[in-house]
Structure formats: structure tokens, C-alpha cells
Amino acid sequence: QETLNIYAPLANRLGVGQLQWELEDLALHYLEPEAYEKIARLLQERLVDREAYVQTLIAHLRTVLENAHLQNFQLYGRVKHIHSIYRKMQQKKLKFEELYDLNAIRILVNTVKDCYNALSIIHGLWPPIAGQFDDYIATPKSNGYRSIHTAVLGPDKKTLEIQIRTHQMHRESEHG
């Protein structure tokens, strides 16, 4: 419990996300062993394999966006860790099957027009999942957050969350 309360948040504050995630997963393994094992079984893939999957998609997407003549874009990927999955399931009262953001890619572009262009390209590549689309650019959240979120069925029938926003929206989201 001390690791979750002190050391993992400290690692996050120091900007060592990898250490934070490892500490959180290890703590969950000891605090809630059944929940940890259940989620690990449901994932059925090692973390490195999921990370490799996301990096492969990023490489493919980079080529597609370059061929579409999108300028000055950036791509970031991440996979959810076991503790993060557990926390989301607890907080939002979701079943594992209701999580669509186990793998995610964020696309940063120059303009709002580029956001919607990228969205069109994404939905042309991979089919969107019904009911998993939020346009926080057209309708920002009350705190001013702006981004497009969509979930798609990627290669190998794996769900993938995509967030699309401008560089400015990203700066505001990260730094206020």
C-alpha cells in the first residue's frame, strides 16, 4: 500500500512513468492478487508484445499520414498497464470487455481541419466501434478540454483508441 501511496506517485512526479507503472502493477499483484491475475489472463499478451503492436501501428499510420500530405504531425502510443486497467474498471464500474483504450495512439496536428482530415483517414483504415466516438473539439468539456476520441477495430481484431488534437490543444491539455 505504501508503494501505491508514496513511491508510485513520487516516480510519476519525477517523470519516470515506466517506474511508476511497474510499481503500481507490482503493488496490485500483492494487494489484489486475484484481480491482478484475472486482468493478466484477460490481456493474454505480455506488455512488450502489446507495446510492439502499438509501435507497428504507429509506423504504418505515419506512412499513411505522410502519403496524405499531412504536415508537422506527431504520433504517440501507449498501452494500459494492469493497475491502470483495474483502477478504471473500479472507478467507472466497467467490465474488461467494455474497455476500448487498452492500446492507444495520440495524433497531434497543426489545425482543426487537420484533426478531421486525420479522423477521416483513421476511419478509412480501421472500422470505428459504434458508440465510441467523442468530438470534444466541436463540443469542448466544461474544463476547456478539446480533442477527438474514437475507438476502432485495428489489425488482429484488437480495439484501439485514437485521440486527435492540435499541438495547441495538447499543450493546453497537458499544462493548462
N, C-alpha and C positions, 0 to 999 in steps of 0.2 A: 504494500500500500504506500509505503514511503517513496518507492520508486515512482509510482504514478503521481503522487502529490508534490514531490520535490525534484527528483532527478530528471524525469522526462520533461517537465516544463522548463527546467533550467537548460537542458540541451536545446529545446526549442528557442528559448530566449537568446542563447549563444549562436543560433543559426546553424546548429548541427542536426538537421532534420533526420538524417539517416540514423543517428544515435537515438534520437527521441523515439522513432518508430520501433527500433529494436527493443528499447527499454519498455515501451508500452506493451509490445507483444509478449515479451518475457514475463512481465508482471501479470498480464492476463492469464498466461499459461499456468501460473501458480495460484492466482486468486480465484479464477473461474475455469478450472481445467476441463470440465465437460463442455462449456460454451466454446472454449478455445478449440478443442478437438472437433466439435461439430462444424464450426466455421471452416477449419482447416480441411476437413473431409469434403465439405461442400465446394470449396475452391478447387480441389483436386489438382492443383498446379502449384509448383514451387514459385516463390516470389521472383526468382531470377527468370523463370520461363515467362511469367506474366509481363515483367519489365521488357524482356526481349520482344514479346508480341507487340507491345505499345511502340517500341523503337522501330520495329519493322513497319508498322502503320504510319509512323511519322515520316520515315524515309519515302514511302510511297506517296503520301499526301504532299510532301514537299515537291516532288516531281510534278504531280498533278497541278498544284497551285502555280508553280513556275510556268508550266505549259499554258495555263490560263492567263498568264501575264500579270499576275498579282505582284505588286511591288512592295518591298520592305516589310514582309510579314515574318513573324516568328512563330515557331511551334514548340510546345512544351507537352510532355506526357507525364503521367503518374499512375501508379496502381495503388489501390486502397490496401492498407495493412489490416491484419486480423483485428487488432484493438479498435481501429477506426470503424471497421465494419460492425463490430459488436456495439460500439457506442451509438452508431447511427440507428441500428436495429432497436436498441433500448429507448433512445430519445424519441424516435418517430414511430415506435410501435410497428415496425415493418418486419416482414418475413424476408429471408435471404433472397427468395425469388423476386421480391419487389424492389431490389436494389439494381439500378441501372448504371451506377457510376463506379463499379469495381475497377474498370480501366477508363482512363480519361485522357483527352487531348485538349489543350487550350491553343486557340489560334489568335494571334494579335495582328491586326492590320491597321492601315492608315486612316480609313474613312468609314463612316456608317455604310455607305454604298458598298464598300469592300466587304463589310460584315455580311450583308445579304447576298453578295456575289459568292462568298465562301460558303454560306449556308446552302445555296443552290448547288454548288459543286459537291458538297458533302452528301446531300440527299440524292444526287445523281450517282454517287459512288456506292453508297450503302443505304438500304431502305430504313426510313425513320420508324421508330417504335411509336405506335398510336398512344396519344395521351402523354407523351414525354417531350413536350416542346414548350419552352417559355421564352417569350420575347420581352426581356427587361430593357430593351432599347426603346421600343415603342411605348412600353408601359413600365417605367423605372420603379424599383421598390421604393418604399417610403423613406428609406435612408439614402436614396440617390443612386443606389447600385444599378449599373447598366451592363447588360451582356445578353447574348443569345445562348440559350441552353437547349440542346437537342440530344436525344439518345437514338442510336442507330444499331442495327444488327450488322456487325462487322464480319470480316472473314472468320471462318470456322464457327459461325453462328454464335459469336460472343458479343455481348452487349458492350457498347462503348458510348460514354458521354462525351459530347463535344461542346466546349464553350468558345464562343466567338465574340471578340470585343476589339475596340480600337486600343492603340497604345495608351492614349489619354485615359480611357475608361479603366484600363488596367492600373495605371498609376493611382487614379482616384480610389479604386477598389483596395489596393494594397496599402496606400499611405494616407488616404483621406483627402 
